[in-house]
Amino acid sequence: MMSDHPDSFALHEFPDVLLYDQQQGDELIYKDSLPVANSIDCGNGNRAILTAGAEGGLMPLGLKKMPDGTPAERLNLLGGSSRQTVDKLHDLGAMVFVTHPERWSTGELANLPIDGIDVYNFHRNADPKDLLHPDKDPGGLSWDNVGDTLRIVLQSWERADADLLLLGFLEENQRDLGHWDRLLCDRRTVGIMASDVHRNALKLNLPDGDRADSYRRLMRWLANYVLVGDQTLEEIENAVRKGRMYGASQVFGEPVGFDYYAETLSNQFEMGDEVPLSAAPVLHVRLPQFYRMNPNLEKPMMIARIFKAGTDG
């Protein structure tokens, strides 16, 4: 699910916003006779489904059509952050998330009928503005993070471990996680991880020949794993709405086999389901393994922690 900045997104139409290229083997996915997604040929037998969205005051994902009006009128809607804006974006077929929730209070988020929020955003951990305005983001970037990152960049300059640049940004976004905890006490709220990749920040090349901020590098550092039976647009979007998904920092390896579910005497509830406490559910966690891990390496130690959401975060 891709999102673009509203000032450029508002200037284009479907299917252009889907990056559709018939000559490259792309195939449009239609709903009600309108193109709503692009099935992209990856060139290796795999296909990826791409949907359109925008990152403004809110972040609509999976828009099915552009807002009506002129580019200026579209930009006004896409830059809005009111309850009415959320309703209008929902009417356009989108799921509506809040990106950078650290810039909001929990009360402000709770007053909007949004589908979810970022619980991690790479940009938020890297934006120097957080240093200048700590009052707007109490959990913002620290000088320690900046120092750690610069040290890793300089040390990795002469070695082949450029991707360790990520280590300076693995700090959890505690303010965002606190919002999520408190929102979950009242309603279903989906948490996603966002890379916020723009390829416009660090133009220098690292020893592996790629830019420090390349799409290839940053988009594989973390991922949202959506759990579906069939890889169709409808199933994917339904799973995201339900919260049948999890996020992972996969720079150290791609996790496979992770599961989290609850059992009662009569039923099993999967990730994203809701079960009453009166049913005395028992929680189960299955730890993941690394995908195609080098068998010559030592097996890593994995630790599971289960957190209980509460009004105090």
Residue, then its C-alpha position, 0 to 999 in steps of 0.5 A: m500500500m503506497s502513499d504519496h505526498p498530497d501536493s503531487f498526488a492531487l495532480h494525477e488520476f487513476p490509473d497513473v497514481l497506480l504506476y501502471d505500465q502495460q509494457q512491463g506486464d502490469e495488470l489493472i485490478y478493477k472494482d465497479s468497472l474502475p481501476v483500483a489497484n495494479s498487479i505488478d509483474c516482478g519479473n521473477g514469477n511473482r506479482a505485487i499488488l499496489t494501491a494508491g494513497a496519500e500522506g497528509g494530515l491523515m493517511p488514506l490507504g487503498l483509495k479507490k478513486m480520486p476526490d472530486g474537484t480541482p487539484a487545489e480542492r483535492l489538496n484541501l481534502l487530503g491535507g485535512s485532519s477532521r472527522q469530516t475528512v475521515d468520513k469523506l476518505h472512507d467514502l472514497g474506499a480508503m482505510v484511514f490511518v494517522t501517520h506520525p501519531e506522536r504529533w497528536s494527543t491520545g484524545e485527538l486520535a480517539n475523537l476520529p473514526i480512523d482505522g489505525i495509526d503508525v506504531y513505528n515510523f522510520h522518519r520519526n526516529a530520524d527527523p532532526k526537527d524532533l530535536l528542535h521541538p521536543d515539546k511537540d514530540p516528547g519521545g523524539l529523536s535524541w542526540d544519542n540516536v544521532g551520535d550512534t547513527l553517525r558512528i555506525v555510518l563512519q565505522s561501516w564506511e570501510r566495511a561491507d555492513a552498510d545496512l547496520l546504519l539501521l541500528g541507530f533507529l531501532e529504538e521503539n516509538q514509545r509515544d506512538l505505542g502508548h497511544w496504541d495501548r490506550l486506543l485499544c482499550d476502547r476500540r479496534t485500532v490497527g497498528i502498522m510500521a511505516s518506512d516513510v521512504h522518499r529517497n531524498a535525505l541521504k544522497l551519499n553512497l555506502p560501500d555496497g554501492d547503494r545510496a544510504d536512503s535507497y528504496r531497496r535498502l530502507m523498504r526491506w528494513l521493516a515490513n508489515y506481514v498481512l495474513v491471508g489465505d488468497q493473495t487477492l486485493e479484497e482479502i488483503e484489505n479485509a485482513v488489514r482492516k481486521g488487524r490480521m497482521y504484524g510488523a517486523s524489523q527484518v533487516f536481521g532476517e525475514p521471520v517465518g512461522f510467527d503466530y499469536y492466537a487465543e483458545t477457549l474451551s470451544n473456539q480458537f481466535e486468530m490474530g485480529d479477532e476479538v474474544p471476551l475475557s469471560a470466555a477465559p482465553v488462553l494466549h499462545v505465541r509461536l516464535p518465528q524462524f529466519y527464512r533461509m538462514n545460513p545453516n553454518l551460523e549459530k541459531p539465534m536466541m529469541i525472546a517473547r514478551i507479551f504486553k497488556a494494553g491499558t489506559d496508562g499505556 
